[in-house]
Amino acid sequence: MSVNMNMIKKNLGTYTHAYGLNPKSDQLVQALFQLNEEKRHIGLIFRDPETRMVLINCRFPVNTDHTNQMLWIPINNRNLEVVPTFSKYASASDTHPQKWKKLHQGMKHQYDLISENQFALVVHRSFRTNGVIEKYNPKTGFGFIRRNRRDIFFISKWCKYNPIYPSQEVSFVPVISKKGLQARVIEPISF
């Protein structure tokens, strides 16, 4: 598989531009070009500059344009550094689904996985926020969560529980998409 360098720059540039960050994508593209190995995925790691703890990890296939499908996590005033990454290996979820499931079960207390059309985000749970289900239509599966006097859209498939009902307190990962603010990986708040 030949690497489409322009596609890599476009994907990295679109993703980091939303954050106002410089991914040093030219350095990554040069490193990719020098390697004579097959690359399957490209991505970015957002980490704390002091502790080096990974807070957001995004990944997408090398030769696919994901600029219209990307999802962003609001980072507010967090100080993060961005590090571009790549992998020559197929996704663990594709090659070893049982091992991946077991690994993800162990990580789920620290990270949430958001995956859509081969674009994946692994998000530290410190980005989660709380809200109340304001409206929900079980026929369409669409609803809104109220957070700080603002309605945030969700689809029932993004909920990790059932049944869904209005006035229920929930925890979720806020995500920005091309269609606006969304609530993903929704969980009930239990007392």
C-alpha positions in Angstrom: 0.0 0.0 0.0 1.5 3.3 -1.0 1.1 6.2 1.5 -0.8 9.2 0.3 1.1 12.0 2.0 -1.4 14.7 1.0 -4.2 12.7 2.6 -2.2 12.3 5.8 -1.4 16.1 6.0 -5.1 16.9 5.3 -6.4 14.6 8.1 -3.8 15.7 10.6 -4.2 19.3 9.7 -8.0 19.3 9.9 -8.0 17.6 13.3 -5.3 19.7 14.9 -6.5 23.0 13.4 -9.8 22.7 15.4 -7.6 22.7 18.6 -5.3 25.4 17.4 -2.3 23.0 17.7 0.7 22.3 15.5 1.1 18.5 15.1 4.5 18.9 13.4 2.9 16.8 10.6 5.7 17.6 8.2 8.1 15.7 10.5 5.7 12.8 10.7 5.2 12.7 6.9 9.0 12.7 6.3 9.4 9.9 8.8 6.6 7.9 7.2 8.2 8.4 3.8 11.6 7.2 5.0 10.2 3.9 6.4 9.7 1.2 3.8 7.0 -0.5 5.7 3.2 -0.7 5.2 1.3 1.9 7.4 -2.3 1.2 8.2 -3.2 3.9 10.7 -2.2 7.4 11.5 -3.2 9.4 14.5 -2.6 11.9 17.2 -2.0 11.5 20.9 -3.0 14.4 23.2 -1.1 14.2 26.5 -0.4 16.2 29.6 3.0 17.8 28.9 4.2 17.3 32.5 3.1 13.8 33.3 3.0 12.5 29.7 -0.3 10.8 30.5 -2.3 10.2 27.4 -5.7 11.9 27.6 -7.0 11.6 24.0 -5.8 9.2 21.3 -7.4 9.5 17.8 -6.7 7.0 15.0 -7.8 6.7 11.4 -6.7 4.8 8.3 -3.8 6.3 6.3 -5.3 6.6 2.9 -8.9 7.6 3.7 -10.2 11.2 3.9 -11.8 11.5 7.3 -12.1 15.3 7.4 -16.0 15.2 7.2 -16.3 12.4 9.8 -14.0 13.6 12.5 -15.0 14.0 16.1 -13.4 16.4 18.6 -13.3 16.4 22.3 -13.7 19.8 23.9 -10.5 20.4 25.9 -11.5 23.7 27.4 -8.5 25.3 29.1 -6.4 22.2 29.5 -2.8 22.5 28.5 -2.0 19.6 26.2 0.7 18.6 23.8 0.0 16.8 20.6 2.2 13.9 19.3 1.5 12.3 15.9 1.7 8.6 15.7 1.3 5.8 13.2 1.0 2.0 13.1 1.9 -0.6 10.5 -0.3 -3.1 12.2 -4.0 -3.8 11.7 -6.2 -2.7 14.6 -6.1 -5.2 17.6 -9.9 -5.1 17.5 -9.8 -6.5 13.9 -7.1 -9.1 14.4 -7.8 -10.3 17.9 -11.3 -9.4 18.9 -11.4 -11.5 22.1 -8.1 -10.2 23.4 -9.2 -6.6 22.5 -12.5 -7.0 24.3 -10.6 -8.3 27.4 -8.1 -5.4 27.2 -10.8 -2.8 26.7 -12.7 -4.2 29.7 -9.6 -3.6 31.8 -9.3 0.0 30.5 -12.9 1.0 30.7 -12.5 2.4 34.2 -10.0 4.9 32.8 -10.9 5.5 29.2 -14.0 5.6 26.9 -13.9 4.3 23.3 -15.7 6.2 20.6 -15.6 4.6 17.1 -17.3 5.6 13.9 -16.5 4.7 10.3 -12.9 3.6 11.1 -12.2 6.8 13.0 -11.5 6.0 16.6 -11.1 8.1 19.8 -9.9 6.8 23.1 -10.8 9.4 25.7 -9.7 9.7 29.3 -12.7 9.6 31.7 -11.7 13.0 33.1 -13.4 14.5 30.1 -16.8 13.2 31.1 -19.5 15.6 32.3 -22.9 15.2 33.8 -26.4 16.3 32.6 -30.1 15.4 32.7 -32.0 13.7 29.9 -34.4 16.5 28.8 -36.2 14.9 25.9 -36.2 11.4 24.4 -38.3 9.9 21.6 -38.1 6.1 21.8 -39.6 5.8 18.3 -36.8 7.7 16.6 -34.1 7.0 19.2 -33.2 10.7 19.4 -33.0 12.8 22.5 -31.4 15.8 24.2 -29.4 16.1 27.4 -29.6 19.4 29.3 -26.2 20.7 30.5 -25.7 24.3 31.7 -29.0 25.5 30.1 -27.9 23.9 26.7 -29.4 20.9 25.0 -26.9 18.3 23.7 -28.1 15.8 21.1 -27.8 12.0 21.5 -28.9 8.8 19.8 -30.0 5.8 21.9 -27.2 3.6 20.4 -24.7 5.9 22.2 -26.2 4.9 25.6 -24.7 2.1 27.5 -27.9 1.3 29.2 -31.7 0.8 28.8 -34.4 2.0 29.4 -33.8 5.7 28.7 -36.3 8.2 30.2 -36.5 12.0 30.7 -35.2 13.5 34.0 -32.6 10.8 34.3 -29.2 12.0 35.5 -26.4 10.8 33.2 -22.7 11.0 32.7 -21.3 11.4 29.1 -18.4 12.4 26.9 -19.1 15.7 25.1 -18.1 15.4 21.4 -18.0 18.0 18.7 -18.9 16.8 15.2 -19.5 18.5 11.9 -23.2 18.4 12.9 -22.7 20.1 16.3 -22.3 19.1 20.0 -23.2 15.5 20.8 -23.3 13.3 24.0 -21.5 10.0 23.5 -20.8 7.0 25.8 -23.8 7.9 28.0 -24.1 6.2 31.4 -26.6 6.6 34.2 -25.4 8.2 37.4 -26.0 5.7 40.1 -26.2 6.6 43.8 
